[in-house]
Amino acid sequence: TGPRRHHRPRPARDARMTATVTSSSRPSSIVRAPAAPATSTAAPRSMHKGSTLFHALNGAPLPAWLERVLAVPNLGNEYLPWVLAAVAIAALFGGRRWRGTVVLGAIAVGITDPVCHHVIKELIAEPRPCAVLEGVQLRASRCPTSYSFPSSHAANVAAAVTVMAMRHPLTSPWAIGLVCLAGLARIRAGVHGPVDVLAGALIGAALAGAVVAAAGARVRLARTV
């Protein structure tokens, strides 16, 4: 007899099918984690975005003397003594009408400033251009953390000079020039956009007009009594 051959046993087909069914029927121990919610990296919406006028006014080269003039409204309380000195001169040497103008101007600014700063700014909640735009030339000491719309500087200046122009019409060109300088200064500083200063000027002028009209109505009423 010849040598015996050893044959490797083949696994049974049925056993192979059974193992396949058993393994596929087991619950898998791998649990897929739910997909993480996509985080939005979009910048906050702002009325300043896409404003070519802002970038033109903020970055355009200006004469050195005009830059120095525009820096004055951005000095904070450093220019306050000059304002108080001008008010004192008008009150002391301007006569009765100018003294009334100083009083009405103070009332108009006293109404305009809190309305803009504490009411409208908080309602609109518009961020500063220096906080949301790229390429802003910041000429202020820092980018303010308060909201942008409307410009309280422009509103207060407009309120004061509107009272002056309404009671002394010959000063109207000076009043318009001061409002324009104040608005441009805030844009040059990078802390306000054109919409901010325009809205602030309109609000200040409207409130000042209401103050002057109310004062005039009160005087007329006193004369008829």
Secondary structure, DSSP 8 states (H G I E B T S, - for coil): ------------HHHHHHHHHHHHHS--S-----------------TTTT-HHHHHHHHS---HHHHHHHHGGGSGGGGHHHHHHHHHHHHHHSHHHHHHHHHHHHHHHHHHHHIIIIIIHHHH----HHHH-SS----SSS--SS--SS-HHHHHHHHHHHHHHHH-GGGHHHHHHHHHHHHHHHHHHTS--HHHHHHHHHHHHHHHHHHHHHHHHHHHHHHH-
